[in-house]
Amino acid sequence: MAETIKNAKKYYAGREPGIYFNLSNKDYHLDPALGSTDLRAAVRGAGVYWWNSYMNPMRPPVEKKKTDALLYGDATHKCILEGVEAFKKVYKRRPDDAPEASPADKGAATKRFKSKLMKGEEMLHGEDFDSVMLTGQMIRANPELQTAFEGGVSELAIFWREGPFMLKIKIDKLKPKGLGDLKTIANQMKRDLEEACRLEFCFRRHDMQALHYLDGAARIPDLLAAGKIFGEPNDSDMDVLHKFCKHNQHAFQFVYFQSEGVPETFSTYLSPDNPIFEFSRRDLDDGKERFRIAMERWGEETMWLTTRKVRELQIDDLPPSFARKSIDA
Protein backbone atom coordinates (compact mmCIF):
# COMPACT_ATOMS: atom_id res chain seq x y z
CA MET A 1 0.00 0.00 0.00
CA ALA A 2 1.23 3.48 -0.85
CA GLU A 3 2.68 5.56 1.98
CA THR A 4 0.57 8.59 1.11
CA ILE A 5 -3.02 9.23 0.09
CA LYS A 6 -3.79 11.32 -2.96
CA ASN A 7 -5.71 14.58 -2.42
CA ALA A 8 -4.94 14.52 1.30
CA LYS A 9 -3.40 18.00 1.30
CA LYS A 10 -3.60 18.47 5.06
CA TYR A 11 -3.90 14.90 6.25
CA TYR A 12 -2.04 14.24 8.45
CA ALA A 13 -1.34 17.46 10.41
CA GLY A 14 -1.28 16.07 13.91
CA ARG A 15 1.00 14.45 16.45
CA GLU A 16 4.04 12.43 15.59
CA PRO A 17 4.06 8.72 16.45
CA GLY A 18 4.66 8.17 20.11
CA ILE A 19 3.46 7.25 23.59
CA TYR A 20 1.65 10.17 25.22
CA PHE A 21 1.10 10.55 28.95
CA ASN A 22 -1.44 12.99 30.43
CA LEU A 23 -2.98 13.93 27.07
CA SER A 24 -6.39 15.50 27.65
CA ASN A 25 -9.50 14.00 26.11
CA LYS A 26 -10.06 17.24 24.23
CA ASP A 27 -6.61 17.23 22.63
CA TYR A 28 -6.86 13.52 21.87
CA HIS A 29 -10.19 13.89 20.07
CA LEU A 30 -9.06 16.99 18.16
CA ASP A 31 -6.22 15.06 16.53
CA PRO A 32 -7.25 13.81 13.05
CA ALA A 33 -5.57 10.40 13.44
CA LEU A 34 -8.02 7.52 13.07
CA GLY A 35 -9.36 5.97 16.26
CA SER A 36 -11.53 2.91 16.60
CA THR A 37 -14.71 5.03 16.52
CA ASP A 38 -13.57 6.53 13.20
CA LEU A 39 -12.93 3.12 11.66
CA ARG A 40 -16.27 1.78 12.83
CA ALA A 41 -17.94 4.84 11.29
CA ALA A 42 -16.07 4.34 8.00
CA VAL A 43 -17.37 0.76 7.80
CA ARG A 44 -20.91 2.16 7.99
CA GLY A 45 -20.13 4.56 5.15
CA ALA A 46 -17.77 7.30 3.98
CA GLY A 47 -20.37 9.96 4.70
CA VAL A 48 -20.84 8.72 8.24
CA TYR A 49 -17.13 9.13 8.96
CA TRP A 50 -16.89 12.53 7.26
CA TRP A 51 -19.90 14.00 9.10
CA ASN A 52 -18.25 13.44 12.47
CA SER A 53 -14.69 14.26 11.35
CA TYR A 54 -12.45 17.33 11.48
CA MET A 55 -13.27 17.94 7.78
CA ASN A 56 -16.92 18.81 8.44
CA PRO A 57 -17.25 22.58 9.07
CA MET A 58 -20.70 21.95 10.57
CA ARG A 59 -19.44 19.48 13.18
CA PRO A 60 -20.15 20.68 16.73
CA PRO A 61 -16.94 21.76 18.48
CA VAL A 62 -15.21 19.22 20.70
CA GLU A 63 -15.50 21.56 23.65
CA LYS A 64 -19.33 21.72 23.32
CA LYS A 65 -21.37 21.52 26.50
CA LYS A 66 -21.29 18.01 27.85
CA THR A 67 -24.48 16.04 28.19
CA ASP A 68 -25.28 14.57 31.58
CA ALA A 69 -24.46 11.08 30.23
CA LEU A 70 -21.01 12.11 28.98
CA LEU A 71 -20.26 13.97 32.19
CA TYR A 72 -21.32 10.94 34.24
CA GLY A 73 -19.11 8.66 32.15
CA ASP A 74 -16.08 10.95 32.49
CA ALA A 75 -16.64 11.24 36.24
CA THR A 76 -16.87 7.49 36.69
CA HIS A 77 -13.67 6.99 34.71
CA LYS A 78 -11.95 9.54 36.92
CA CYS A 79 -13.10 7.91 40.13
CA ILE A 80 -12.28 4.33 39.15
CA LEU A 81 -9.08 4.91 37.19
CA GLU A 82 -7.50 7.63 39.30
CA GLY A 83 -9.12 7.20 42.69
CA VAL A 84 -11.66 8.92 44.90
CA GLU A 85 -9.45 11.89 45.82
CA ALA A 86 -8.69 12.70 42.17
CA PHE A 87 -12.42 12.44 41.43
CA LYS A 88 -13.42 14.78 44.27
CA LYS A 89 -10.81 17.30 43.20
CA VAL A 90 -12.58 17.81 39.86
CA TYR A 91 -16.23 16.89 40.44
CA LYS A 92 -18.29 18.77 43.00
CA ARG A 93 -21.61 17.57 44.38
CA ARG A 94 -24.51 19.95 43.82
CA PRO A 95 -26.56 20.32 47.02
CA ASP A 96 -29.92 18.56 47.01
CA ASP A 97 -33.01 20.69 46.44
CA ALA A 98 -35.65 21.15 49.09
CA PRO A 99 -38.73 18.96 48.43
CA GLU A 100 -40.91 22.01 47.79
CA ALA A 101 -38.41 23.71 45.42
CA SER A 102 -39.93 24.97 42.15
CA PRO A 103 -38.20 24.55 38.75
CA ALA A 104 -37.18 28.23 38.97
CA ASP A 105 -35.69 27.67 42.43
CA LYS A 106 -33.76 24.63 41.18
CA GLY A 107 -32.42 26.56 38.19
CA ALA A 108 -31.30 29.44 40.37
CA ALA A 109 -29.60 27.07 42.81
CA THR A 110 -27.72 25.41 39.97
CA LYS A 111 -26.60 28.78 38.63
CA ARG A 112 -25.36 29.88 42.07
CA PHE A 113 -23.46 26.64 42.58
CA LYS A 114 -21.80 26.79 39.15
CA SER A 115 -20.70 30.38 39.77
CA LYS A 116 -18.60 29.15 42.71
CA LEU A 117 -16.75 26.46 40.76
CA MET A 118 -13.05 26.96 40.14
CA LYS A 119 -11.45 26.54 36.72
CA GLY A 120 -11.36 22.87 35.76
CA GLU A 121 -14.09 21.86 38.20
CA GLU A 122 -17.35 20.26 37.11
CA MET A 123 -20.74 20.06 38.80
CA LEU A 124 -22.48 16.73 39.31
CA HIS A 125 -26.05 16.43 40.50
CA GLY A 126 -26.29 14.73 43.86
CA GLU A 127 -27.70 11.45 42.57
CA ASP A 128 -24.96 11.22 39.89
CA PHE A 129 -22.20 12.06 42.38
CA ASP A 130 -23.47 9.43 44.80
CA SER A 131 -23.87 6.87 42.01
CA VAL A 132 -20.28 7.37 40.84
CA MET A 133 -18.99 6.88 44.37
CA LEU A 134 -21.15 3.77 44.79
CA THR A 135 -19.99 2.35 41.45
CA GLY A 136 -16.37 2.69 42.55
CA GLN A 137 -17.18 0.95 45.81
CA MET A 138 -19.03 -1.86 44.00
CA ILE A 139 -16.08 -2.52 41.69
CA ARG A 140 -13.57 -2.50 44.52
CA ALA A 141 -15.82 -4.81 46.56
CA ASN A 142 -16.16 -7.31 43.69
CA PRO A 143 -13.54 -10.04 44.28
CA GLU A 144 -13.35 -10.57 40.52
CA LEU A 145 -12.58 -6.91 39.83
CA GLN A 146 -11.16 -5.33 42.98
CA THR A 147 -7.61 -5.25 41.57
CA ALA A 148 -8.55 -4.73 37.91
CA PHE A 149 -7.86 -1.00 38.03
CA GLU A 150 -5.14 -0.90 40.64
CA GLY A 151 -1.65 -0.03 39.47
CA GLY A 152 -0.79 0.17 35.81
CA VAL A 153 -0.98 3.33 33.71
CA SER A 154 -4.24 5.21 33.21
CA GLU A 155 -5.40 7.13 30.12
CA LEU A 156 -2.35 6.32 28.00
CA ALA A 157 -2.50 7.58 24.39
CA ILE A 158 -0.57 6.02 21.52
CA PHE A 159 -0.20 7.37 17.98
CA TRP A 160 1.35 5.33 15.18
CA ARG A 161 1.67 5.20 11.41
CA GLU A 162 0.49 2.23 9.37
CA GLY A 163 1.08 2.69 5.65
CA PRO A 164 -0.74 5.90 4.66
CA PHE A 165 -2.73 6.06 7.88
CA MET A 166 -2.10 7.74 11.22
CA LEU A 167 -3.89 5.83 13.95
CA LYS A 168 -4.53 6.47 17.62
CA ILE A 169 -5.83 4.90 20.82
CA LYS A 170 -6.32 6.06 24.39
CA ILE A 171 -6.17 3.18 26.85
CA ASP A 172 -8.18 3.42 30.06
CA LYS A 173 -5.77 1.14 31.91
CA LEU A 174 -2.53 -0.45 30.69
CA LYS A 175 -1.05 -3.26 32.78
CA PRO A 176 1.85 -5.60 32.04
CA LYS A 177 -0.40 -8.40 30.77
CA GLY A 178 -3.16 -6.47 29.05
CA LEU A 179 -5.48 -3.53 28.55
CA GLY A 180 -8.61 -2.59 30.47
CA ASP A 181 -11.57 -0.54 29.30
CA LEU A 182 -14.49 0.94 31.28
CA LYS A 183 -17.88 1.32 29.64
CA THR A 184 -21.18 2.73 30.84
CA ILE A 185 -24.44 1.05 29.90
CA ALA A 186 -27.87 2.46 30.71
CA ASN A 187 -29.70 -0.85 30.13
CA GLN A 188 -32.97 1.00 29.60
CA MET A 189 -34.75 -2.21 28.55
CA LYS A 190 -33.88 -3.63 31.99
CA ARG A 191 -32.46 -6.86 30.65
CA ASP A 192 -30.22 -9.14 32.63
CA LEU A 193 -26.98 -7.12 32.74
CA GLU A 194 -24.85 -9.82 31.13
CA GLU A 195 -27.31 -10.14 28.24
CA ALA A 196 -27.51 -6.35 27.87
CA CYS A 197 -23.71 -6.04 27.76
CA ARG A 198 -23.38 -8.73 25.12
CA LEU A 199 -25.97 -6.97 22.97
CA GLU A 200 -24.14 -3.67 23.48
CA PHE A 201 -20.87 -5.38 22.54
CA CYS A 202 -22.38 -6.57 19.25
CA PHE A 203 -24.22 -3.35 18.43
CA ARG A 204 -21.25 -1.08 19.15
CA ARG A 205 -18.72 -3.52 17.67
CA HIS A 206 -16.53 -3.38 20.74
CA ASP A 207 -14.53 -6.24 19.26
CA MET A 208 -13.19 -3.82 16.64
CA GLN A 209 -12.17 -1.40 19.37
CA ALA A 210 -10.39 -4.17 21.28
CA LEU A 211 -8.36 -5.32 18.27
CA HIS A 212 -7.50 -1.76 17.23
CA TYR A 213 -6.27 -1.07 20.77
CA LEU A 214 -4.20 -4.25 20.84
CA ASP A 215 -2.70 -3.21 17.48
CA GLY A 216 -1.72 0.14 18.97
CA ALA A 217 -0.35 -1.34 22.18
CA ALA A 218 1.81 -3.69 20.09
CA ARG A 219 3.72 -0.56 18.95
CA ILE A 220 4.87 0.22 22.48
CA PRO A 221 8.20 -1.70 22.29
CA ASP A 222 9.34 0.06 19.11
CA LEU A 223 8.18 3.49 20.27
CA LEU A 224 9.80 2.97 23.64
CA ALA A 225 13.09 1.89 22.04
CA ALA A 226 13.00 4.97 19.80
CA GLY A 227 12.51 7.25 22.79
CA LYS A 228 9.13 8.48 21.52
CA ILE A 229 7.80 9.33 24.98
CA PHE A 230 5.80 12.51 25.53
CA GLY A 231 4.26 14.02 28.64
CA GLU A 232 5.55 13.52 32.15
CA PRO A 233 5.67 9.83 33.06
CA ASN A 234 6.96 8.87 36.48
CA ASP A 235 9.23 5.92 37.29
CA SER A 236 6.24 3.66 38.00
CA ASP A 237 4.71 4.47 34.59
CA MET A 238 7.94 3.61 32.79
CA ASP A 239 8.28 0.40 34.80
CA VAL A 240 4.82 -0.69 33.59
CA LEU A 241 5.81 -0.02 29.97
CA HIS A 242 8.96 -2.10 30.29
CA LYS A 243 7.08 -4.95 31.95
CA PHE A 244 4.44 -4.78 29.20
CA CYS A 245 7.17 -5.26 26.60
CA LYS A 246 8.33 -8.48 28.25
CA HIS A 247 5.02 -10.23 27.49
CA ASN A 248 4.39 -11.46 23.95
CA GLN A 249 0.60 -11.65 24.20
CA HIS A 250 -1.90 -9.34 25.85
CA ALA A 251 -5.61 -9.60 26.53
CA PHE A 252 -8.26 -6.90 26.38
CA GLN A 253 -10.70 -6.71 29.30
CA PHE A 254 -14.04 -4.89 29.30
CA VAL A 255 -15.71 -3.73 32.49
CA TYR A 256 -19.28 -2.55 31.95
CA PHE A 257 -21.04 -0.63 34.69
CA GLN A 258 -24.75 0.10 34.74
CA SER A 259 -25.41 3.84 34.92
CA GLU A 260 -29.14 3.65 35.67
CA GLY A 261 -30.64 1.78 38.58
CA VAL A 262 -28.45 -0.52 40.64
CA PRO A 263 -24.74 0.11 39.81
CA GLU A 264 -23.96 -3.48 38.83
CA THR A 265 -20.92 -4.49 36.82
CA PHE A 266 -20.16 -7.14 34.23
CA SER A 267 -16.72 -7.98 32.88
CA THR A 268 -15.37 -10.13 30.07
CA TYR A 269 -12.18 -10.28 28.01
CA LEU A 270 -10.79 -11.20 24.61
CA SER A 271 -7.48 -13.04 24.27
CA PRO A 272 -5.32 -12.48 21.14
CA ASP A 273 -6.25 -15.83 19.54
CA ASN A 274 -10.01 -15.42 20.03
CA PRO A 275 -11.78 -16.29 16.72
CA ILE A 276 -13.98 -13.21 17.16
CA PHE A 277 -10.96 -11.20 16.02
CA GLU A 278 -11.13 -12.76 12.55
CA PHE A 279 -14.23 -10.66 11.92
CA SER A 280 -12.72 -7.67 13.72
CA ARG A 281 -9.64 -7.72 11.46
CA ARG A 282 -11.75 -8.00 8.33
CA ASP A 283 -13.85 -4.99 9.29
CA LEU A 284 -10.97 -2.85 10.56
CA ASP A 285 -9.20 -3.38 7.23
CA ASP A 286 -12.44 -2.57 5.43
CA GLY A 287 -12.77 0.69 7.35
CA LYS A 288 -9.23 1.73 6.44
CA GLU A 289 -9.77 0.89 2.77
CA ARG A 290 -13.05 2.81 2.68
CA PHE A 291 -11.29 5.79 4.24
CA ARG A 292 -8.44 5.61 1.71
CA ILE A 293 -10.78 5.39 -1.30
CA ALA A 294 -12.96 8.27 -0.07
CA MET A 295 -9.96 10.48 0.70
CA GLU A 296 -8.53 9.90 -2.77
CA ARG A 297 -11.92 10.54 -4.40
CA TRP A 298 -13.06 13.62 -2.50
CA GLY A 299 -10.06 14.89 -0.55
CA GLU A 300 -10.48 17.10 2.50
CA GLU A 301 -12.33 19.98 0.87
CA THR A 302 -15.50 18.18 -0.27
CA MET A 303 -18.22 16.37 1.64
CA TRP A 304 -17.88 12.60 1.40
CA LEU A 305 -20.86 10.63 0.14
CA THR A 306 -21.94 7.13 1.03
CA THR A 307 -23.11 5.66 -2.27
CA ARG A 308 -25.24 2.54 -2.44
CA LYS A 309 -26.33 0.76 -5.59
CA VAL A 310 -30.05 1.02 -6.35
CA ARG A 311 -31.60 -2.43 -6.64
CA GLU A 312 -34.93 -4.15 -6.17
CA LEU A 313 -35.83 -5.17 -2.64
CA GLN A 314 -35.78 -8.94 -2.11
CA ILE A 315 -37.67 -10.97 0.46
CA ASP A 316 -34.36 -12.23 1.88
CA ASP A 317 -33.53 -8.60 2.72
CA LEU A 318 -36.41 -8.44 5.21
CA PRO A 319 -36.46 -9.69 8.82
CA PRO A 320 -38.03 -13.09 9.61
CA SER A 321 -40.99 -11.34 11.26
CA PHE A 322 -42.06 -9.75 7.97
CA ALA A 323 -45.77 -10.31 7.13
CA ARG A 324 -46.42 -12.69 10.01
CA LYS A 325 -49.49 -10.67 10.87
CA SER A 326 -51.89 -8.95 8.51
CA ILE A 327 -52.40 -5.22 8.95
CA ASP A 328 -55.79 -3.62 8.49
CA ALA A 329 -55.84 -0.80 5.96
C-alpha positions in Angstrom: 0.0 0.0 0.0 1.2 3.5 -0.9 2.7 5.6 2.0 0.6 8.6 1.1 -3.0 9.2 0.1 -3.8 11.3 -3.0 -5.7 14.6 -2.4 -4.9 14.5 1.3 -3.4 18.0 1.3 -3.6 18.5 5.1 -3.9 14.9 6.3 -2.0 14.2 8.4 -1.3 17.5 10.4 -1.3 16.1 13.9 1.0 14.4 16.4 4.0 12.4 15.6 4.1 8.7 16.4 4.7 8.2 20.1 3.5 7.2 23.6 1.7 10.2 25.2 1.1 10.5 28.9 -1.4 13.0 30.4 -3.0 13.9 27.1 -6.4 15.5 27.7 -9.5 14.0 26.1 -10.1 17.2 24.2 -6.6 17.2 22.6 -6.9 13.5 21.9 -10.2 13.9 20.1 -9.1 17.0 18.2 -6.2 15.1 16.5 -7.2 13.8 13.0 -5.6 10.4 13.4 -8.0 7.5 13.1 -9.4 6.0 16.3 -11.5 2.9 16.6 -14.7 5.0 16.5 -13.6 6.5 13.2 -12.9 3.1 11.7 -16.3 1.8 12.8 -17.9 4.8 11.3 -16.1 4.3 8.0 -17.4 0.8 7.8 -20.9 2.2 8.0 -20.1 4.6 5.2 -17.8 7.3 4.0 -20.4 10.0 4.7 -20.8 8.7 8.2 -17.1 9.1 9.0 -16.9 12.5 7.3 -19.9 14.0 9.1 -18.2 13.4 12.5 -14.7 14.3 11.3 -12.5 17.3 11.5 -13.3 17.9 7.8 -16.9 18.8 8.4 -17.3 22.6 9.1 -20.7 21.9 10.6 -19.4 19.5 13.2 -20.1 20.7 16.7 -16.9 21.8 18.5 -15.2 19.2 20.7 -15.5 21.6 23.7 -19.3 21.7 23.3 -21.4 21.5 26.5 -21.3 18.0 27.9 -24.5 16.0 28.2 -25.3 14.6 31.6 -24.5 11.1 30.2 -21.0 12.1 29.0 -20.3 14.0 32.2 -21.3 10.9 34.2 -19.1 8.7 32.2 -16.1 10.9 32.5 -16.6 11.2 36.2 -16.9 7.5 36.7 -13.7 7.0 34.7 -11.9 9.5 36.9 -13.1 7.9 40.1 -12.3 4.3 39.1 -9.1 4.9 37.2 -7.5 7.6 39.3 -9.1 7.2 42.7 -11.7 8.9 44.9 -9.5 11.9 45.8 -8.7 12.7 42.2 -12.4 12.4 41.4 -13.4 14.8 44.3 -10.8 17.3 43.2 -12.6 17.8 39.9 -16.2 16.9 40.4 -18.3 18.8 43.0 -21.6 17.6 44.4 -24.5 19.9 43.8 -26.6 20.3 47.0 -29.9 18.6 47.0 -33.0 20.7 46.4 -35.7 21.1 49.1 -38.7 19.0 48.4 -40.9 22.0 47.8 -38.4 23.7 45.4 -39.9 25.0 42.1 -38.2 24.6 38.8 -37.2 28.2 39.0 -35.7 27.7 42.4 -33.8 24.6 41.2 -32.4 26.6 38.2 -31.3 29.4 40.4 -29.6 27.1 42.8 -27.7 25.4 40.0 -26.6 28.8 38.6 -25.4 29.9 42.1 -23.5 26.6 42.6 -21.8 26.8 39.2 -20.7 30.4 39.8 -18.6 29.2 42.7 -16.8 26.5 40.8 -13.0 27.0 40.1 -11.5 26.5 36.7 -11.4 22.9 35.8 -14.1 21.9 38.2 -17.3 20.3 37.1 -20.7 20.1 38.8 -22.5 16.7 39.3 -26.1 16.4 40.5 -26.3 14.7 43.9 -27.7 11.4 42.6 -25.0 11.2 39.9 -22.2 12.1 42.4 -23.5 9.4 44.8 -23.9 6.9 42.0 -20.3 7.4 40.8 -19.0 6.9 44.4 -21.1 3.8 44.8 -20.0 2.3 41.4 -16.4 2.7 42.6 -17.2 0.9 45.8 -19.0 -1.9 44.0 -16.1 -2.5 41.7 -13.6 -2.5 44.5 -15.8 -4.8 46.6 -16.2 -7.3 43.7 -13.5 -10.0 44.3 -13.3 -10.6 40.5 -12.6 -6.9 39.8 -11.2 -5.3 43.0 -7.6 -5.2 41.6 -8.5 -4.7 37.9 -7.9 -1.0 38.0 -5.1 -0.9 40.6 -1.6 0.0 39.5 -0.8 0.2 35.8 -1.0 3.3 33.7 -4.2 5.2 33.2 -5.4 7.1 30.1 -2.3 6.3 28.0 -2.5 7.6 24.4 -0.6 6.0 21.5 -0.2 7.4 18.0 1.3 5.3 15.2 1.7 5.2 11.4 0.5 2.2 9.4 1.1 2.7 5.7 -0.7 5.9 4.7 -2.7 6.1 7.9 -2.1 7.7 11.2 -3.9 5.8 13.9 -4.5 6.5 17.6 -5.8 4.9 20.8 -6.3 6.1 24.4 -6.2 3.2 26.8 -8.2 3.4 30.1 -5.8 1.1 31.9 -2.5 -0.4 30.7 -1.1 -3.3 32.8 1.8 -5.6 32.0 -0.4 -8.4 30.8 -3.2 -6.5 29.0 -5.5 -3.5 28.6 -8.6 -2.6 30.5 -11.6 -0.5 29.3 -14.5 0.9 31.3 -17.9 1.3 29.6 -21.2 2.7 30.8 -24.4 1.0 29.9 -27.9 2.5 30.7 -29.7 -0.9 30.1 -33.0 1.0 29.6 -34.7 -2.2 28.5 -33.9 -3.6 32.0 -32.5 -6.9 30.6 -30.2 -9.1 32.6 -27.0 -7.1 32.7 -24.9 -9.8 31.1 -27.3 -10.1 28.2 -27.5 -6.4 27.9 -23.7 -6.0 27.8 -23.4 -8.7 25.1 -26.0 -7.0 23.0 -24.1 -3.7 23.5 -20.9 -5.4 22.5 -22.4 -6.6 19.2 -24.2 -3.3 18.4 -21.2 -1.1 19.2 -18.7 -3.5 17.7 -16.5 -3.4 20.7 -14.5 -6.2 19.3 -13.2 -3.8 16.6 -12.2 -1.4 19.4 -10.4 -4.2 21.3 -8.4 -5.3 18.3 -7.5 -1.8 17.2 -6.3 -1.1 20.8 -4.2 -4.2 20.8 -2.7 -3.2 17.5 -1.7 0.1 19.0 -0.4 -1.3 22.2 1.8 -3.7 20.1 3.7 -0.6 18.9 4.9 0.2 22.5 8.2 -1.7 22.3 9.3 0.1 19.1 8.2 3.5 20.3 9.8 3.0 23.6 13.1 1.9 22.0 13.0 5.0 19.8 12.5 7.3 22.8 9.1 8.5 21.5 7.8 9.3 25.0 5.8 12.5 25.5 4.3 14.0 28.6 5.6 13.5 32.2 5.7 9.8 33.1 7.0 8.9 36.5 9.2 5.9 37.3 6.2 3.7 38.0 4.7 4.5 34.6 7.9 3.6 32.8 8.3 0.4 34.8 4.8 -0.7 33.6 5.8 0.0 30.0 9.0 -2.1 30.3 7.1 -5.0 32.0 4.4 -4.8 29.2 7.2 -5.3 26.6 8.3 -8.5 28.3 5.0 -10.2 27.5 4.4 -11.5 24.0 0.6 -11.7 24.2 -1.9 -9.3 25.8 -5.6 -9.6 26.5 -8.3 -6.9 26.4 -10.7 -6.7 29.3 -14.0 -4.9 29.3 -15.7 -3.7 32.5 -19.3 -2.6 31.9 -21.0 -0.6 34.7 -24.8 0.1 34.7 -25.4 3.8 34.9 -29.1 3.7 35.7 -30.6 1.8 38.6 -28.4 -0.5 40.6 -24.7 0.1 39.8 -24.0 -3.5 38.8 -20.9 -4.5 36.8 -20.2 -7.1 34.2 -16.7 -8.0 32.9 -15.4 -10.1 30.1 -12.2 -10.3 28.0 -10.8 -11.2 24.6 -7.5 -13.0 24.3 -5.3 -12.5 21.1 -6.3 -15.8 19.5 -10.0 -15.4 20.0 -11.8 -16.3 16.7 -14.0 -13.2 17.2 -11.0 -11.2 16.0 -11.1 -12.8 12.6 -14.2 -10.7 11.9 -12.7 -7.7 13.7 -9.6 -7.7 11.5 -11.8 -8.0 8.3 -13.8 -5.0 9.3 -11.0 -2.8 10.6 -9.2 -3.4 7.2 -12.4 -2.6 5.4 -12.8 0.7 7.4 -9.2 1.7 6.4 -9.8 0.9 2.8 -13.1 2.8 2.7 -11.3 5.8 4.2 -8.4 5.6 1.7 -10.8 5.4 -1.3 -13.0 8.3 -0.1 -10.0 10.5 0.7 -8.5 9.9 -2.8 -11.9 10.5 -4.4 -13.1 13.6 -2.5 -10.1 14.9 -0.5 -10.5 17.1 2.5 -12.3 20.0 0.9 -15.5 18.2 -0.3 -18.2 16.4 1.6 -17.9 12.6 1.4 -20.9 10.6 0.1 -21.9 7.1 1.0 -23.1 5.7 -2.3 -25.2 2.5 -2.4 -26.3 0.8 -5.6 -30.1 1.0 -6.4 -31.6 -2.4 -6.6 -34.9 -4.1 -6.2 -35.8 -5.2 -2.6 -35.8 -8.9 -2.1 -37.7 -11.0 0.5 -34.4 -12.2 1.9 -33.5 -8.6 2.7 -36.4 -8.4 5.2 -36.5 -9.7 8.8 -38.0 -13.1 9.6 -41.0 -11.3 11.3 -42.1 -9.7 8.0 -45.8 -10.3 7.1 -46.4 -12.7 10.0 -49.5 -10.7 10.9 -51.9 -9.0 8.5 -52.4 -5.2 8.9 -55.8 -3.6 8.5 -55.8 -0.8 6.0 
